[in-house]
Amino acid sequence: MVAAIDSFRENIIIIVGGLDKGNSDFLSAIKKFKDKIKFVSCYGESGEKIYNMIKNIFPSSYNKIFSKAVLEAILNSKKDEVLLLSPGCASYDQFGSYIERGNKFKQIIIGLT
């Protein structure tokens, strides 16, 4: 997740969440990108925990359902910003694999065009 954020120069709207495999400190991981990350859309089993960790530092929201979190991210994005799916968590709370989650993300985006 950190490497993905670091790879862009543009401002970022990021989608994070799923099933955290441990007790990850998302705030520490992304705090240095405060000026670059414009909105964080949290989702899934661990999304509420992530949201509560970051909500005082980053504009953010929480939706249990992945597709709703993606749509929330899109609603909070501007034309020149990067929409980044970099969940930082396993996909197994709502999907059978990270591939299935990525394909769902693509379906949502393609469905909007």
PyMOL commands that set and color helices and strands:
alter all, ss='L'
color gray80, all
select helices_A, chain A and resi 2-6+26-33+47-54+66-75+98-111
alter helices_A, ss='H'
color red, helices_A
select strands_A, chain A and resi 12-17+37-43+60-63+82-85
alter strands_A, ss='S'
color yellow, strands_A
deselect
rebuild
show_as cartoon
